[in-house]
Amino acid sequence: MKNVFGKIECPSCHQYKIQSAMPILYFIGMIFVCIPSFNTLFTHLTIDSNFKIMMNILGILFLLIYIIQLLTHKTGFFCKNCGKVYSYDELRNLAKQQNIELQDEAKKFVLFGILFGAAVIGIVLYFAFRTGSQNVPKGNAHWDKAQALFQQIRNEKDPENVKKIDAEIETELKAVLDTQPNNPKVWAELGSAYSWVLGLGGNPEDGLTAYQKAESLDPNNSGYISDVGYQLNSMGKYSEAIMELQKAIRGEPNNYTYLYLAEAYKGSGIYDSAKQNYQKAIDGFTSHNSDGSYDAQVLQAQQEMAALPKN
């Protein structure tokens, strides 16, 4: 409607700057409708499910108000130059006096709005389907049980009990994947479960497959890329691990990424690069270690760096 209104002369200031006051509702509504998918498109964002529902409702309300205002001709109009406000009837009379077809243009704008909205929603749905949701529904019994078992396995010392608990974790996570097969977060957790029993007869290929699935569903997530690099290290595939972890470094690496990359360089005999990345890991962990939660990681990196062959 902007184009046609740009042809209507404002009687007050004689400028061609009359605009609808309502399209802002349309664009705000579309933004609110799309907000729930922002954490799929931008993986560093975490949006609460209740907040997403509220945004959906607000977006739909804005869109409904806009459509009702437009179709019932209750939309207000104003001149951007002098601020003069016009009702729809006043604008229609002005258009008639100036020989401008208003109604047809309004219909075209409604059609444009519908097509534009459908395109935006289609794009959002495409990305949502392609990457999957990274949020596990609140109250998912299988997910909650798997998390409780992870807490339990961390304190378990008996190897047989570790294998038993780990098998339960795998079962629960696979049950989650039955309903959310494209959820990268669940695949990454399954990779962690497989990796937990690597020294107890576990198959490293299972963990690698799960981590790679998580990465394929969310290819820009540096955490999932680092997980793949970690697993490749454990399999002695250091050259592949370096390539994978370098990819994570170019994204948003965490301190573990530098530690895994240092280990990969060490395994490949590239000791200068290993030392540099051990130091980055030490510096990173130390900067976030005010409560001592990373003491073990700092010590591990220091010991491994000290054990590197001297040039």
N, C-alpha and C positions, 0 to 999 in steps of 0.2 A: 504494500500500500504506500510505501514511501515514495515510489516513483510518481504515482498519480497525484499524491498530495503535493509533491514538489511542483505540480503544474497549477495548483490552485492558489490564486493570489489572496493574501490576507488583506481584508478591507481596512484594517487598522493601520498597518505599516506599509502596505503595498509590496510586501516581499513574498516570495514563493517558498515559505518554510513551514507550512502547516504539517504537523506530524501526529500520528496516533499516539495516545498515552498508554496503550495496552500491550504492545509487543514485548515489553520487558517481562511481563508475566509469562509469556510463552517461553522465552529463553531461560528464565529462572526455573520454570517448571521442568524444562528439558535437562538442565544441569542437575536438579535434585533427583530426577528419575535415573540419571546416569551415575550418580555418586556411588551407589552400591557396587559398581563394577570397577571403581577407581583402584581398589586394592588388587584387582586382577591385572589391570593394565600397568600399574606402578607397584611393583612387588614390595617396595620398602614401606608402603603404607599399610597400617592395620586399622580396619574400621569395624567397630563393634556392631554386632548383628542388629541389636535394638535400634541403634542410630541409623543403620541402613533402612530399616523398615519405616522409621519416622521420616527419613528423607524421601522415600518412595511415596508415602501418603501426601506429604507436602507438595511434591512435584505434581502428582495427579490432581490435587486441589487447584493448584495454580493453573494447570492446563484447562481444567473444567471451567474455572472462572473466566479464563480468557475466551474460550470457545463460546460460552453463554453470552458474554458481553458482546462478542463480535456478531453472533447470529441474531441477537435481540436488538442490535443497534444501540446498545447502551454505552458503547465505547466513547470515551471523551477524546478530544483532539485539542492541540494547542499550537501556537506559532512559536517556533524556536527563536525568532527574532525579537518579538515584542511581548511574548508570553500570553497573548490573548487566547482564551479558552472557548472552544466551540463544542456544541452538542452534535450528534450525528445528523439530526434534522437540519441544523444550521449549515453544516458542511455540505449536505446534500443540496440545499438551496443554492449555496455558493457555486457548487459544481454545475448545477443546472444553468445558473446565470452565465457561467463562463464556458458553457457547452462542453463539459467534461463528463464522460461516462464513469460514474463512481461504482455502481453496483457490480458491473462485470469485473472490475479490477479487484474488488473485495473478494469475489469468488475465486479469482486466480490466486490471491494471497492465501486464502484458506487451503486451496489445493497444494500450494507450495509448502505451507506449514505441515500438512499431513505427510507429504512426500519426504520433506526434510527430517521430520521426526522419525518416520519409518526407517530412513537411512541411518540415522544416529543409533537407534535401538538395534538395528541389524548389525552394525559394526560392533557394538558392545556385546551382543549375544555371540557373535563370531569369536571374539577374543575370550569370552567367558567359556565357551565350549572348547576352544583350542587349548587353553591353559588350565581349565578347571578351577574350582574354588579351593583356596588354601585354608579355609575355615572349616573345622569339623563342627557339626551341629552341636549346640549345647545339650548336655544330657545323653550323648551317644554312649551307651553302656559299654560297647566294645572298646572304644577309644579310651574312656575313663579307666577301664580295667587295665588296659595296656600301660597307661601312664603309672598306675599304682604298682604294677609288676616291675616297671623300670626302676622305681624307687626301691623296691624290694631286692632286685637283683644286684644293685650297687653295694648292698651290705652283705651279700652272700659270699661265703668263702669256699664252701664245698662244691667241687666241680660238677658233681652229679646233680646237685640242686640247681646250679647255674644253668645247666643244659635243660632241666625240666622247666624252670621258670621261663627261659628263653623260648622254648617251644610254645608255651602258653601265650607269650607276647606275640609271636608270629601268627598264631591262630586268631587272636583278637584283632590284629591289624588287618589280616586278610578279610575278616568279616566286615571291617569298615570299608575296605576296597570293593566289596561286593556291591555297595550302594554308591560309592564315590571312586570309581576306577580312574578318574582323571585328577585326583587330588595329589599334587606333588609332595605335600607335607607328610602324608601318610606313607607314600613310597619311601621317602627319606628315613622315616622312623623304622620302616621295615628293613631298610639297609642297615640301620644301626643295630637292629636285633640280630640280623645275620652276622654282623661283624663282631658281636659280643662273644661269640663262641668260636672265633677263628682258631684259637689255640687249643680248642677242645674237640677237634674233628669237624668243625664247620666248613662248608664249601665257600671259598672266597668269591667264586663266580656268582653265587646267589646275591651276595651283598653288592657286587659290582652292577649286576643287572638292575637291582632295585634303585641304586643311586643314579644310574644312567637314565632310568625311567623318570625319576624326579626331575633330572636336568632337562630331559626332552620336553617335559610338560611346562617347565619354567626356565627356558634357556638363558635368561639374563640374571638369574639368581646366583650370586657368587658363592653362597653357602652350599648350594647343591653341587656346584662345580667343584668346590673344595672337597666335598665328600667323595666324589669320584676320584679325585687325585689321591686322597687318603687311602682309598681301597686299592688303587693301582700300586701305591707304595708297598702296601702289605703283601702284594703279589709279586714284588720284585720287578715290576714293569716301570722302572724309573724314568725312562725317556718319555713314555706316554704320560706319566704323572706330571712331568715338567711342563709338557705342552698344555695339559689340562689346567694346571695350577697357574700358569702364566695367563691363561684366559681369565681366571678368577681375579688375578692381580689387576687386570685392566678394568675390572668392574668395581665392586665395592668389597675389597678383601677384608677379612678379619685377622686377628693375630694368629689363629690356627692355620690360616692359609700360608703365612710366612713360615710357620714351623714345618708344615707338610712340604713346602717347596724346598726348604733347607735340607730336609731328610731325603728328598728326591735327588737334589744335587749331590749330597753326600754319597748316596747309593750309586750315582753315575761317576763318582770320582772327580767332580768339579768342585773342589774344596773352597776356592775363593768365593764363589757364588753361595755355597752352603753357609760359610761364615757370615756373609753379609745378611742373609735371610734369617739366620739364627739371631743375629743382633737386632734385627727389626722385630722379631717375635718377642725377644726379651724386653725391648723398649716398650712395645705395645702392651704386653701383659703387666709390666711394672707400672705403667701410667694408670692402669685400672685396678690396682692391687691395694688400695687403701685399707681394705678389710682383710687382706691376706688370702682371699679366695683363689688367687692365681699363684700361690707360692710353689705348688707342685709343677706347674707349667714353666715357671721361670727357672726352677732348678733343673728340670729336664733339658731345657734349651741350653742352659749354661754347661751342663755336663756333656751334652752331645757336641757342643762347640769346642769344649776343651779337649775332647777326644779326637778331633780332626787331626790328620797328619800335618806336621809342620813343614812349611815350604823350605 
